[in-house]
Amino acid sequence: MDFITFLFILAGALVIVLNIFAIIWFGGMLIPIFAFGGPYVPSSDERVKRMLQIAHITPNDIVIDLGSGDGKLLVAALEAGAKRAIGYEIHPGLAKFSQTKLARKGMRDRSRVFCKSMWKADLSDVTLVLLYQIPYAMGKLGDKLLSELPPGARVVSNAFEFPNWKPTKSEGDVHVYIK
């Protein structure tokens, strides 16, 4: 086999491997939609900053991000002084990416990322919920939060409001709710 043939075979194999990866990764992006959640759309750094400012994180806060994506909010909450940060992310690649990011930042002992649907989240000890969900999930999610969060827990929603729950404060399209 000559060198040119070898390069064509190598290039073809690389294309096949990349296509398989793309199908798996982007196919996984559809999982949240079928699980009645939203697709992965990362929050901008400016939006994360606004969410954390309006949340008033304390050293006693146990923060949960429902649909935690790349873990950006989890890292930011811990950097802002939260006691613990928990993520629920149904996409396996994003959940692993978040776990790795938190470990590299030395935050593994104060965080946990579950590769599970947000609908299975245990909210019994949560003091602050951060979320960026899609409108069709907000009604059902609002019901879950109202029934499972402890009294006094705060919810900060990026962009979307709960249809049957009045925010206690809003800054632009970031909304705070208190149970």
Residue pairs with C-beta under 8 A, 6 or more apart in sequence:
1 9
25 93
28 91
28 92
28 93
29 39
29 40
29 91
30 39
31 90
31 91
32 38
32 39
32 40
32 67
32 90
32 91
33 39
35 90
35 117
35 119
36 119
36 136
36 137
36 140
37 66
37 67
37 90
37 117
37 118
37 119
37 133
37 134
37 137
38 67
38 132
38 133
38 134
38 137
39 134
40 67
40 69
40 70
40 91
40 94
41 69
41 132
42 69
42 70
42 72
43 51
43 72
43 73
43 132
43 158
47 158
47 174
48 72
48 73
48 76
49 76
50 171
50 172
50 174
51 73
51 130
51 156
51 158
51 174
52 76
52 77
52 80
54 156
54 169
54 171
54 174
54 176
55 77
55 128
55 130
55 154
55 156
55 176
57 63
57 77
57 80
57 81
57 82
57 128
58 81
58 82
59 81
59 82
59 83
60 83
60 127
61 77
61 81
61 82
61 83
61 84
61 127
61 128
62 82
62 83
62 84
62 86
62 125
62 126
62 127
62 128
63 73
63 74
63 77
63 78
63 82
63 84
63 85
63 86
63 126
63 127
63 128
63 129
63 130
64 85
64 86
64 87
64 88
64 121
64 123
64 126
64 128
64 129
64 130
65 73
65 74
65 77
65 85
65 86
65 87
65 88
65 129
65 130
65 131
66 88
66 118
66 121
66 129
66 130
66 131
66 133
66 141
67 88
67 89
67 90
67 118
67 131
67 132
67 133
68 74
68 87
68 88
68 89
68 94
68 95
68 98
68 113
69 89
69 91
69 94
69 98
69 132
70 94
70 97
70 98
70 101
71 87
71 94
71 97
71 98
71 99
71 101
71 102
71 113
73 85
73 87
73 130
74 85
74 86
74 87
74 98
74 102
74 107
74 111
74 113
75 85
75 101
75 102
75 105
75 107
77 85
77 128
77 130
78 85
78 102
78 105
78 107
78 110
78 111
82 110
82 128
83 110
84 110
84 111
84 112
85 102
85 107
85 110
85 111
85 112
86 111
86 112
86 113
86 114
86 121
86 126
87 95
87 98
87 111
87 112
87 113
87 114
88 113
88 114
88 116
88 117
88 118
88 120
88 121
89 95
89 98
89 113
89 114
89 115
90 115
90 116
90 117
90 118
91 115
92 115
95 113
95 114
95 115
96 115
98 113
99 108
99 113
102 108
102 111
102 113
114 120
114 121
118 141
119 144
123 129
123 144
123 145
123 148
123 149
123 150
123 153
124 148
124 150
125 150
126 149
126 150
126 153
127 150
127 152
127 153
127 154
128 153
128 154
128 155
128 156
129 145
129 149
129 153
129 154
129 155
129 156
130 156
130 158
131 141
131 155
131 156
131 157
131 158
132 157
132 158
132 159
132 160
133 141
133 157
133 160
134 160
135 160
138 157
138 160
138 161
138 162
138 163
139 162
139 163
139 164
141 162
142 162
142 163
142 164
142 165
143 164
145 153
145 155
145 162
145 177
145 179
146 165
146 179
149 155
149 179
150 179
151 179
152 178
152 179
153 178
153 179
154 176
154 177
154 178
154 179
155 176
155 177
155 178
155 179
156 174
156 175
156 176
156 177
157 167
157 174
157 175
157 176
157 177
158 173
158 174
159 173
159 174
160 173
161 167
161 175
162 177
165 177
166 177
167 175
167 176
167 177
168 176
168 177
168 178
169 175
169 176
170 176
